[in-house]
Amino acid sequence: MPFNLREISALSNNYTAGPEGGTANNGSASLSRREMRASNMTGALPNLGTLSSERIHTGTQDFEQMLQSLHDLFEHDRQVASQPDATRCGICYLHYHLSELHYQDEGFYTCSNCAHSLGQQHLPMIRKQQKL
């Protein structure tokens, strides 16, 4: 299968579309494809060298603190869930002692935080919780 010189030139690293559709000036004045991609920033993320190390360090600390906070929250949730008088909040699904929950007329329990966020809004539930 013979190759067209124009097709081979288009696949080379020094291809620039000229009026003839091939390489301009025999490839001598063209930019390499890598250079064109490196200079075209459309949709690209910022260069890692432009981010300060302090910002990266702070972001890492924030992430680690968030992970630790979630770990503590779920550990506490598991401890409460193991108690016989515990059930879930129907909104945030975390476990609470029954004394900390309020049963809504719509058929689900809410913790104080979710009840406060819910306010006077009515929230229909597809699956109702049995009142204990």
N, C-alpha and C positions, 0 to 999 in steps of 0.2 A: 504494500500500500504506500504510494508515494506521498511525502509530506510537502505541503505548500510552504515556501519560505516565509510568507506573511504569517502563517499559523505558528511557525517555530519562533518567529520574532515576538509574537504576542505572548508566548509562554516564557520568554526569557525574563531575567531580572531587570533588564534595562529597557523595557518597553514603554514607550509613550506614544499615544495615538497622534500621528501626524496627519496631514491632509491626504496622504496615500493610505492611511490606516496601518502603516507599519512603523518602523523605528524612525525617528527623526535624526538626520545627519549621521546615518549609519550607526546610531547608538552612542555617539560620542558626547552629545549634549543632553542626554536624558537623565532623569532621576531614576534611581532604582526603586522597585516596588516597595521595598522595606522602608526607604526614606519617605516615600509618599504616605505610607500607612502611619509612620511615626509622626509626621507633621499634620495629619488629619485627625483632629481631636473630636469629631462629631460623635457624640454618645460615649465618649471614653471617660473612664474614671480618672481622677487626678493622679499624677505621678506620685508614687510613694515617697520620693525624695522631697516633695513639697509639703508633706505633713510633718508637723513638729513631733519630736519624740515625746515631749511632755503631753501632747494631746493623745497620742497613742497609749501612753502609760495611764493617763486618767481614764480613758475609755476602757482599758483592761481592768482597772480597779473597779469601775462602775459595774462592769459585767460580772466580775468575781463577787461583788457585794450582792448583786441581784441573784446570782446562783445560790449564794449562802442563805439569803433571805427566803428564797423558794424552798430550799432544803429544810430550813427550820419550820416553815409554814406546813409543809407536808408531813414532817416528823410529828409536829403537834397534832395535826389532823388525824394521823394514824393512832396516836395515843388516845385521843378523845373518842375515835370510832370504836375502839376496843371496849369502851365502857357500856354497860347494859342500858343506860338511860340516854343514849346518844342517838341522834338522827341527823340527817343532812338538811341544810338550808336548801329550799327549792330553787333558789336563784344562783348562788355562788357554789353550791354543792359541797361546801366544807361541812364537817361534822361539828355539832354543838350539843351540849347537854340540853335536855328538854326545857329546863328552867331558863335557858338563854334564848329560846326560840318563841316566836309568836305565830299562831296558826291563823292564816288568812282565810277569809270567807270563800275565796276562789279554790281552796283545797290544797294549800301547800304551806309549809313552815318557812319563816324568814328569820334570819339573824338580825340583830339591831342595825348593823351597817346597811344591809340590803333593804330593810324596812324603811330606814331613813331615806335611802336613795329612791325607793319606790314612791314614797310620799303617799298621796291620795289616789294615785293612778291604779287602775284595775288591770291586772295582768292575767289573762286567761291561760290556763294550763291544759295541755292535752292529757297529761297523766297526773291525776291527783294523788297526793300523799294521804295515807290513812292517818287520822288523828289518833295520837297515842295518849 
